[in-house]
Amino acid sequence: MNNRLAEGRSINRRQRLHRLPMDGQAVKRLTMAGFTWLKTNQQILNALNVFPVPDGDTGTNMVLTMQAAMDELSDPLERHTGKMLASVAQGALMGARGNSGVILSQLWRGFARALDDHSVLTAEGLVEAFAEARDTAYKGVVRPVEGTILTVAKDIASATEEALNETDKIVDILEIAVIAAKESVERTPELLPVLKDAGVVDSGGKGLFFLLEGMARWIQGEPLDTAHEVVQTLSLMDLESTLDAVEEGQDYEVVVDFKPDRPLNLDEFYSDLEAMGTSIQIGEGEDMYRMHIHVPTEKRYEPIDYTMTIGTVTNVTIENLMAQMEAIEKQAETHQIELALIEPDQIAVVAISPGRGISRIFASMGVAALVEGSQTMNPSTQQILEAFENLPNTQVIILPNNKNIIMAAEAAAEINVKDVRVVKTRSVPQGFAAMGRLAPKGDIDKVSKEMTKAYAEIETGEITTATRNVEIDGVKVKKGQIIALHNDRLVLSAKSLKKGCLGLLEKIGVENFGNADLFYGANVEKSEVKAITKAIKKAYPELDVNEYEGGQQHYQFIFSIE
C-alpha cells in the first residue's frame, strides 16, 4: 500500500511539473533534492582520486559548498525563481571550497544570472541557464582543462539546447541533462589521460551529475538518502576531526578493529551502530575493518560486544572524550600563536596552514592572519575573506600553499574591496620561500612578483601513505605503501618511511642543493624523525639538514629543498 501511494505521488508530481512552469519554491525543492543526493554519494566522490593520497575531498568540498548555498535561503516563502537562485549562487560563492567547489559556485552564478529576472522557470529558461552556467564557469578558469567538470557542463548545455527543438517540458529537459552528464562523465578518462591511467572518472563532473540526478530522482519519487557512506580506506579515516563535534552525552570514543566472519552488510551494520552512538566511521584495511563511534558512558562496551557477534575482534581502544577535549584545550592555551601587528600602510599576508607547527613558523616570519586548511579540508571563500577583511590596512597578499585552495583564494580576493593579490603557492615550502621576500611597506605589485620568484626556486617533496592500488607514470603503488611526491608528481613507492624519504631525495637530486628542511607531521614519532634525519645526513654529508614540527595530518613529512 505504501509503495503504491509513493508511486502515485511521484506520478502526480511529474505530471504537475510537466504542466506548469516552476516557481521559486519548486526550484528550491529541486535544489535541495540535488544537494541531498550529492551528500548521500559524498564518499563515492572522495574515493575518485587520481593520486593514491589522502586527498579525498572533492565530495566533501562540493557538499560543503552546497550546504552554504542552502543556508543562504533565509526566506522560506520566496516564490521568485530569479531571487531564489541568486541566494543559492551567493551562498555557494561564499562557501566554495577547493577547485571543485569554486567551479560549482561559478556554475550556479551563471545559472542565476540567466534567470535573474524570471519569476518562474520554463524549459527555455532552463536551457538558457545551462548555457550561461557553462560560459561563466569556463571564463572563471584561466586554463580550462577538458575531461573535467567544465566538459560535463559544456556537454549538458549542448544536449539541452538540441532537446529544446523536441520538447518544451522542464522535466524532459532535466532528464536529458542527467543523461548527458552521465555520458560525459564516462568519457572524461578519454579526454584526460591521467584519469585513464588511474582508472577513475572526473570527480567534479561526477558530483555535478549527482546534483542533477538527485533532482530527477525527486521528481520520480525515488529515495535520496537510502545509501550509507561507502567504506573508506583506513588512511582516509579522519578520527581527529571527530573531536571537533563531540555531542553532549557522548562520553567515550570506541575504536574496534575486526575481521568479519562473513561479508559485511554495511546498511545493517550502520543501522545497529546508530542505536548506540554518533560520529560513526567505518574504514577498510587489508582483510580487516575499523569501526569508530562516540557513545555515552553506559554504552561504552556495547559496540565491542556487538562487533564480536559478527567477527573476530583484533584490537580495541576506548578513550574518555571529555578528558581528551580538556587536554586539547589546555595545550591550545599554552601554544598561543602571536601574529604580526599590521599598520594601516603595510602589506598584510594571509597564509593557509595545515598544521600548528607550520602556523607558528609562518607567524614568526610576519604573517598577519592564518587560515586552517589542508589537502583533506580546504577552507571556504568566506573563511579566507574573514581572515583579512577586518585588518586595519588595505593591501593584502594571500598564500594558498595548496593547489586546491588557489581558486578559493582568488574568489575571496575578487569580492573584497581591499587591494588583494594571490601569490599562487602550491605547497608550504613555497609559502615559506615567498615570506622570505616580504617587504611590508613595499609596492604590493613588486612585492608579490618578488614572492612569486622566490617560491619558484624551491623544490617540494611530500611523504604519505597510499590509499589504494594504482599505477601512474610507471610508478606501481599498493594500498598502505609509503609514497613520495615531488612538486605534486608521484615519483616512487616504498616499504618504509626511511626508504621513501631517501628515495625522494634521490629523485629530486638533492646532491645539487645545499639545504633540506623537513617538517614532520602529527602522526610521526619523534624517534623516527631523528632516525630519518640521521640517515639523510649520512647519505648526504654535505647537505644542511634541519627538522621542524609541522603538525600536519596524513603527510608524515614535507620537504623543502633549496
N, C-alpha and C positions, 0 to 999 in steps of 0.2 A: 504494500500500500504506500509506504513512504517513498519507495523508488519511483512508483507511478506518479506520485504527487510532485516529486522533484523533476521528473521528466516533463510533466505538464507545465510546470513553472518555467522551465528552460525554453520550451516551445513558445509559450506565451511571450516570454521576454524577447526571444529572437524575432517573433512576428511583430511585436510592438516597435522594436528598434528598426525593423525593415521599413515600417510605415512612416515613422516620424523622424525629423531631424533631432539631434541630441542637444539638450541644453547643458548648462554648466554642471548641474547635478549628475547627469548621466555620464558626462566626461570625467567627473570626479570619481564615480564608481568604477569606470573602466580603468582609470589610472591606478586606483587603489588595488584593483584586481591584478594588474600587471606587476605592481610592487610586491604583493603577497606571493605571487608565483615566482618572482625573481628571488625573494627571500627563501622560499622553500628549496630552491635549487642553488643556493649560495655556495655550498661546499663543492658542488659539481664544478662551478666556475673556478673556485680556488684551486682545484686539482689540475686545471688545464694550464700548467706551467710549461714554458719552453725549456727552461733550465731546471734541473732537479734540485732547486734550492728552496729553503723555507720562505718562499715569496708568494704564498697562496692568498693574494689579497685582491684580485680582480673582483671576485664575487662580493667580498666584504666592502670594497670601495664603492661598487655600484649600489649595493644595498644601503649603505650609509648616506650616499648621495641622494637616493630616492627617499630615504627616511626624512632627510632635511626638507625635501620638496613637499612631502606630505605634512610635515609640521608647519609649513608656511600657510596651509589652508585654514586660516583663522576664522573666516566667515562661513559657517556651516550651511547657510541658506543661499549663497551666491548662485545665481542661475545663468549669469552671462558667461558664455564659453570663453571668450577672449580674456576676461578678467580672471577666471579660474585658472586658465593656462599660464597667465602672466605670473600668478603666485607660484605655480609649480616651477616655472623656469627660474624665478628669483631664488626660491628655496634650494633648487638643485645647484645653482651657481655658488651660493654661499656655503653649501655643504659638500661641494665637489671634492673628492679625494682621489689622488692618483690620476694617471693619464686617462684611464677608462672613465673615471667619474667626471673629469673635466670635459671630455668629449661628449659624454652623455648629457651634461648640462648645456653644452652648445647645441645639441640636437633639440633639446627642449626649448632653448632660446629661439631657434629658428621656427620651431613648431608654433610657439606662442606668437611670434612676430607675424606669421602668415595669417593668424586668426584673431589678431588684436581687436578688430572692430566687428567681429562676428558674434552675435548674441547666441546663435545656435551653430552646431556643427552639421554640415552637409557632406555628401560624398565628394563634391567638387572641392570643398574646403579642406577635407582630409587629404586629398591628393596634393593640393597646393602646399599644405603643411609638411607633408613628407618631402616635397621638393625643396622647400625653404630650409628644412632641418638639414638635409644633405648639404646644401650650399653653405650654410652657416658653419657647420662642422668642418668642412674642408677648408674654409677661409681661416678657421681658428688654429690650424696646424701649419707650421712653417714648411715642413717637408712631408706631405701626406704619403703614407705607405699603403699600397694596395694589399689586400689579404687581411685587413683589419676591420674593426667596427665601421670605419669610413666606407669601405667597399660594400658592406652589408647595407648601410644606409642608402648608398647610391643605387644598389640593386632593388631595394624596396621602392624607392622613388620611381625608378624606370618601370617596374612591374605595375604599380598602381596607376601611373599615367596611361599606360596601354589599356588597363582594365576599365578606365573611365569611358572608353568607347563602347563597352559591352554592358555596363551596369551603372545605375545611379543610386545604388543601395550602399549605405555605410557599412553594413555587416559584410557584404560581399567584398568591398574594398579592403576591409580589415583582414578578412580571411586570406585574400590574395597576398597581402603584405606579410602575413605569417608564413605562407608557403615560400614566398620569395626570400624571406630572411633565412629560413631553414636551408634552402638550396644554396644560398650564398655562403652561409657558414660552412657547409660541407665542401665548398670549393676553395676556401681560404688556404688550405695547405698547398694547393696547386699554384697559388699566387705568391706565397711567401715560403721559400724553401726551408727556412728554419723551423716552421711549423711541421712541414712534411718530415724533416729529419727527426723531430721529437715525437712524431706520431700523434699530434693533437690538432684541434681546430683553434681558431682565434677565440680567446675567452671573452673579450669585449663584444665581439659580434654575437657570440652565443648568448651573452647577457641581454643584448637588445632583442634577440629572438625570444627569450623567456618573457621579457616585458610584454611583447605583443601577443605571445601565445597565452599569457595569463588573461589578457583582455578577451581573447576569443573563447577561452575556457569558461570565463564568467558568463558570457553570452549563451554558451551551450549548457550552462548549469553544471559544469564539471567541477570537482573539488580543486581547491587551490592550495591546501595546506596539509594534504594527507601524507606526503613524503617526508620522512625524517631526514636529518642530515646524514649524508653518506659518511662512512667511516673514514677518518683521516689517518695519515701516517703518524707514527709516534713523534717524529721530529716537528710536525706541524702543530702538535698539541701545545697551546699557549697557556699552561696552567698558572703562570704568574699573573696573567691578566684577570683571572677569575677572582683574585683578591680585591680588585677594584670595585666589585659589586657584590660584596657579602651581604646577603639579606638577613634581616632581623630573625633570630630564631634558628639560623643555620650555624651551629657552633663548631662543627668539626668537618674537616676535609678528609675524605677517604679515597685512596687510590689503590686499585686492585689489579694486579697482573694475573692473567689466567689463560689456560688453554681449553677451549670448549670441547666437550665430548662429541658434539655433532655440529653441523652447520648452524651458525648463529642466526636466529630470527631477530633481525635488528628492530623491527617495529615492536615486537613483543618485549624485547629487552628494554627499549626506551620507555615503553608504557609502564612496565613494572618499576623501573627506577624512578619515574616521575611521581610515583606514590610515596617514595621515600624522601626525596630531597630535590635540590635545584643545582644549577651550574653543571649539568651533565655533559661530559665529553667522552667519546669513545675513540681510541686510537688503535691502529693495527700495526703489528710488527711481524717479525719472522716467526710464523707458526704460533702467534700469541696475540692477545688483546690487552689493552689497558683501559680500565674504567675509572672515571673521576667523577666525584659527586660531593656536594655540600649537604650535610644533614644535621638535624637537631641532636642534642646530647643523647636523648633516649633511643635514637635510631642509629647510633654510630656503628653498631655491629650488623645491622640488617643487610646492607649491601654486600658484606663479606659472606654472610650465611646464604644469601640468595645466589651469589655467584658460584658458590660451592655446589649448588644443585644443578648447574649447567656445565661444569667443567672442573679442571684442576687448578686450584689457586697456587701460584708460584711466588707471589710477593704481595705484601700488604703494607701500606703506610697510612697512619692516622695522625693528623695534625690538628691542634687546637687553633681554630681560625682567629679567635679573639686575641690569643697570645701573639700570633703572627702579626696581626694588624697593629698591636701595640708596639711590637719590635720595629716594624717598618716606620711607624710614626716617630718613634724615638730616634731612629737612625737618621730620618729626614731632618729632624731638629738639629742634630749635631753635624750635618753636612750641608749647611746653607750655602748657596752659591751667590757670590757678590758680583753683580753685573756692572758694566761700565756706566757711569753717570754721564748723560749726554747734555751738552749745552745747545741752546737753540740754533747756533750757527755751525754745528758739527754734523758729520755724516754718521748715522746710526746703522749698525749692522745687525740683522736678524739672522740667526743660524738655526737650521733644523738639526737636532741631535738625537741619536739613537740610544744613548746611554749616559748615566750620571757622571761617570769619569770623563767622558768626552765633553760633556757640558761644562765641567769645571775647567777644562783646558781652553775651550772657547771663551769662557768668561775671563780667564787670565790674559787672553790675547786682546780683550777690549770689546767683546760682543755686548750689545746693549739689550738684546732680547733673545730668548731661547724658546723654541717650539719643539715639544717632544714628537718624534716621528722616526720611523724606521722602515726597513724593507717590508715588514709584515703589517705595519699600521701607519699609513700615510696620513698626515694632518689635512684638515679641510681648508678650503679657501678662507672661511670665516676665522679659523684658528690662527692662520698666518696673519690675516688682517688685524685681528685683535692684539697681536703681539706688538705692533708698532703704531697703531692709529692714535694712541694716547701719549706717545712720546713727545717731548717738548719741541722737537726740531721738525724740519720739513723735508729733509733729504734722507733717504733710506736705501740701503743695499741688502738684498736678500740672498742668502747662500742656501740653496735647497739641499745640497750634499747627497742627493739621490736622484737618479734619472726619472723616477716615477713621481717626484714631487715638483719638478720644474714647472709643469703646466699649471698646477695649483698656485705656485708662487707667482707666475705671470698673471693669473687671473686676479689675485689679490692686488698686484701692482696696478692692474688696469682700472679697477673700480675704486681706487683710493685717490683722494685729492692731493696727496703728497707727491713729491718728486722721487719716484722709486725706480731702481734698477735691479734686475735679476742677473747675478753673476752665476752662470749655469754649471755650478759644481755638481758632479755626479757621484762624489764619494766624500767621506770625512777627511781623508788626507788632502784632497783637493781644496776642501774648505779651510783647513789649517794653512795650506800654502797661500791661499788667497788672503787670509787675515794677515799674513806676514807683510803684505804690501798696502795695508790700510793706512791712509793719511786722513785722519778725522776732519781736518779743516781744508782739505784739497778740493779741487773741482771734481764733482761727482762723476762726470763722464771720463775724465782722465784716470781717476781712482779705480773705477770699475774696469777700465781697459787694462790697467796695470795688474789688478787682481786676476783678470782672465788670463793674462800672460803667465802669471805665477803658477796657477793651477795646471796649466798645460805642460809644465816642466816636471810634474810629479807622476810617478808610476804607482798604481794602486793594486794591492793584492788582497784577496779575501779567502778565508778558510771556513768551510762549513760542512754540514753532513748532508749527503744526498737523500732526497725524499722519495726517489723512485728509480727504476731501471731505465736507462736511455743510452743512446749513442749519438753524440753531437760533435761535428768537426773531427771525426776519427777518434774521439775520446769515449771509451766504453765505461759506463758508470753503473754500479749496482746500489740499490737502496741500502742505506746505512753506511756506505763508504765515506771516507773523507774526500772532499773535492776542493779544488783550488780554482779561483777565477783571477785572471789578470786583466785589469781595465774592463771588467764586466764580461770577459770572454772565458768560457770554460776551457782550461788547459790541461788538467790531469785529475786522476782519481788515485787514492792511496789507501792503504790498510791502517795507517796510524797518523796521528796529528804530526808527529815528528817528520815522517816521510812526506806528508803533504806539504809542510812548511818548507822543507829543504828542496823539494821538487819544484815548488812555486818559485823560489828564489833563483833556481837554476833556469827555469823558463824565462824569467824576467831578465836574466843576465846580470845578476846583482854584482858580479865582479867588476863591472864597468861603472859602478856607482860608489859613493863614499859613505852614505848613511842609510840605515834601515831602522825605522821606528815601528814597533809592533804594539798594537792596542788590544789587550786581551778582554774577552767577553765575560759575562756573568756566570757562564757555565763551565769555566775552566779553573782547575785547581792551581793555586799559586806555585806549588811544587812542580807541576807540569810546565808552567810558564818558564820557570827557572831552568828546567832541563832543556827545553827547546831553545831558549836563548843561548845556553851554553853550547849546544850543538851547532847553532848558527855561527857563533864566534869561532868555534873550532874549524868549521868548514871554510870560513871566510875571515881569517885573522886580520886582514887589512880593513875590514868593514867596521864602522862605528855603529854598534847595535844598542838601542835603547828600548826599554819596555815601559808601558804605561797602562794603568787601569782604564779600560774603556767602558765596561759595564753594559755593552750591547748584548741583546738576546740573540740566540740562534747562531751567530757567527763567532766562532771561537777566537779567531784572530783577524784583525785588519792591519795590513802592512802599508807603510808609506816609504817609498824608495826614492832617494834623490842623490 
